[in-house]
Amino acid sequence: MAVTLNETPGSSRLHIGIFGKTNSGKSALINAFTGQEVSIVSNVAGTTTDPVYKAMEVHPLGPCIIIDTAGFGDESELGKSRMEKTRLAAEKTDIALLLVAGNGDAVLDEEEMHWYRFLKEHGTPVLFVVGKTDIRSDAQVDKLAAAIREIRVYEGNRIEIDYLFPESYRALLER
């Protein structure tokens, strides 16, 4: 007999963390992923201050906790505190979704690579998600996708395409 969400203690649930720069679309992603308004979405950078945890069933994974985190690159007075909370959430994460925005050249920037390495050093599988494709040119999206593939090829990872676009958020449930 399968164990249901309510029968599974929080510590036994698969923790899926969403990470990325401030205002990169993490809260919109958790809302799309869950099909609910779990997090506040705003154009104001730093809207998410503390991690937001949402318990739900994800087929075929079973009981999960989806975590929306504060964005990195927060230069505000509270930025260090927010990053500490994000780091603690990362340590609880079993699978990470790294929402990438890139820099002006449409390649992953230093902070995105820092968090990617941090997660990998902790043994956390990372799935890249290309964000804000609605305001990017096809060429920018292609450059980001190529940068992601380059990281994966360099590390010998066999996943050829492991990035998603906003219209495919629900496809995460099928992975």
C-alpha positions as CSV (number, residue, x, y, z in Angstrom):
1,M,0.0,0.0,0.0
2,A,1.3,3.4,-1.0
3,V,2.1,6.0,1.7
4,T,0.2,9.2,1.4
5,L,1.4,12.8,1.9
6,N,-0.2,13.1,5.3
7,E,1.3,9.8,6.4
8,T,4.8,10.7,5.5
9,P,6.9,12.7,8.0
10,G,8.4,15.9,6.6
11,S,11.9,14.6,7.0
12,S,11.1,11.6,4.9
13,R,9.7,13.6,2.0
14,L,11.8,14.5,-1.1
15,H,12.8,18.1,-0.8
16,I,13.0,20.0,-4.1
17,G,14.6,23.4,-3.7
18,I,14.3,26.3,-6.2
19,F,17.3,28.5,-6.4
20,G,18.3,31.5,-8.5
21,K,19.2,35.2,-8.5
22,T,16.8,37.8,-7.0
23,N,13.9,38.5,-9.3
24,S,14.7,35.5,-11.6
25,G,11.2,34.0,-11.4
26,K,11.6,31.4,-8.5
27,S,8.2,32.3,-6.9
28,A,6.5,32.2,-10.3
29,L,8.0,28.8,-10.8
30,I,6.8,27.3,-7.5
31,N,3.3,28.7,-8.2
32,A,3.3,27.1,-11.7
33,F,4.8,23.9,-10.4
34,T,2.2,23.5,-7.6
35,G,-0.7,25.0,-9.5
36,Q,-1.4,27.3,-6.5
37,E,-0.5,30.8,-5.4
38,V,2.1,29.6,-2.8
39,S,4.5,32.6,-3.0
40,I,4.1,36.3,-3.6
41,V,5.2,37.2,-7.1
42,S,6.5,40.8,-7.6
43,N,8.8,42.8,-9.8
44,V,10.5,44.0,-6.6
45,A,13.8,42.1,-6.1
46,G,13.9,40.4,-2.7
47,T,10.2,39.8,-2.2
48,T,10.9,36.3,-0.9
49,T,12.7,36.8,2.4
50,D,12.4,33.4,4.1
51,P,12.1,30.0,2.4
52,V,8.6,29.1,1.5
53,Y,7.8,25.3,2.0
54,K,4.9,23.6,0.2
55,A,4.1,20.0,0.8
56,M,2.5,18.1,-2.1
57,E,2.4,14.8,-4.0
58,V,4.5,14.8,-7.1
59,H,3.8,11.8,-9.4
60,P,5.8,9.5,-9.6
61,L,8.1,10.8,-6.8
62,G,5.5,10.7,-4.1
63,P,5.3,13.0,-1.1
64,C,7.6,16.1,-1.6
65,I,8.3,19.5,-0.1
66,I,8.9,22.2,-2.7
67,I,11.1,25.1,-1.4
68,D,11.0,28.6,-2.7
69,T,14.2,30.4,-1.6
70,A,15.4,34.0,-1.4
71,G,17.4,35.0,-4.4
72,F,21.2,35.3,-4.4
73,G,22.8,38.6,-5.3
74,D,20.7,40.4,-2.6
75,E,22.8,43.5,-1.8
76,S,20.3,44.8,0.7
77,E,20.8,45.2,4.4
78,L,19.1,41.9,5.0
79,G,20.9,40.1,2.1
80,K,23.4,38.1,4.3
81,S,20.5,36.9,6.6
82,R,18.5,35.8,3.5
83,M,21.5,34.0,2.0
84,E,22.0,32.1,5.3
85,K,18.4,30.9,5.2
86,T,18.9,29.9,1.5
87,R,22.1,28.0,2.4
88,L,20.2,26.1,5.2
89,A,17.4,25.3,2.7
90,A,20.0,24.1,0.3
91,E,21.4,21.7,2.9
92,K,17.9,20.1,3.2
93,T,17.4,19.9,-0.6
94,D,17.4,16.5,-2.3
95,I,16.9,17.9,-5.8
96,A,17.7,21.4,-6.8
97,L,16.1,23.5,-9.6
98,L,18.6,26.2,-10.5
99,L,16.7,29.0,-12.3
100,V,19.2,30.7,-14.5
101,A,19.1,34.2,-15.8
102,G,22.6,34.5,-16.9
103,N,24.4,37.8,-17.4
104,G,24.2,40.3,-20.2
105,D,26.1,38.0,-22.5
106,A,23.5,35.2,-21.8
107,V,25.9,32.9,-20.0
108,L,25.8,31.7,-16.5
109,D,27.2,34.3,-14.2
110,E,29.6,33.9,-11.2
111,E,26.9,33.6,-8.6
112,E,24.9,31.0,-10.5
113,M,28.1,28.9,-10.9
114,H,28.9,29.3,-7.2
115,W,25.5,27.9,-6.2
116,Y,25.7,25.2,-8.8
117,R,29.1,24.1,-7.4
118,F,27.8,24.4,-3.8
119,L,24.9,22.1,-4.6
120,K,27.0,19.6,-6.5
121,E,29.6,19.5,-3.6
122,H,26.8,18.6,-1.3
123,G,25.8,15.7,-3.6
124,T,22.6,17.4,-4.7
125,P,21.4,16.7,-8.3
126,V,20.8,20.0,-10.2
127,L,18.3,20.6,-12.9
128,F,18.7,23.9,-14.8
129,V,15.6,25.9,-15.6
130,V,16.0,28.8,-18.1
131,G,13.9,31.7,-16.8
132,K,12.2,34.6,-18.3
133,T,12.3,33.3,-21.9
134,D,9.3,35.6,-22.6
135,I,11.6,38.6,-22.5
136,R,14.7,37.0,-24.1
137,S,15.6,36.7,-27.7
138,D,15.9,33.2,-29.1
139,A,19.6,33.8,-29.5
140,Q,19.9,34.6,-25.7
141,V,18.0,31.4,-24.8
142,D,20.1,29.4,-27.2
143,K,23.3,30.8,-25.6
144,L,22.1,29.9,-22.1
145,A,21.1,26.4,-23.2
146,A,24.6,26.0,-24.8
147,A,26.3,27.2,-21.6
148,I,24.3,24.7,-19.6
149,R,25.1,21.8,-22.0
150,E,28.8,22.9,-21.8
151,I,28.8,22.4,-18.0
152,R,27.1,19.1,-18.3
153,V,29.5,17.8,-21.0
154,Y,32.5,19.0,-19.1
155,E,31.3,17.1,-16.0
156,G,30.5,14.0,-18.0
157,N,26.8,14.1,-17.1
158,R,24.8,12.0,-19.6
159,I,21.7,14.3,-19.4
160,E,21.8,16.0,-22.8
161,I,19.0,18.4,-22.3
162,D,18.2,19.3,-18.8
163,Y,16.7,22.8,-19.0
164,L,13.1,23.8,-19.3
165,F,11.3,26.9,-20.4
166,P,8.4,28.6,-18.5
167,E,5.7,27.1,-20.7
168,S,7.1,23.7,-19.7
169,Y,7.1,24.1,-15.9
170,R,4.4,21.5,-15.6
171,A,6.6,19.0,-17.5
172,L,8.8,19.0,-14.3
173,L,6.1,16.8,-12.8
174,E,6.6,14.2,-15.5
175,R,10.4,13.9,-15.0
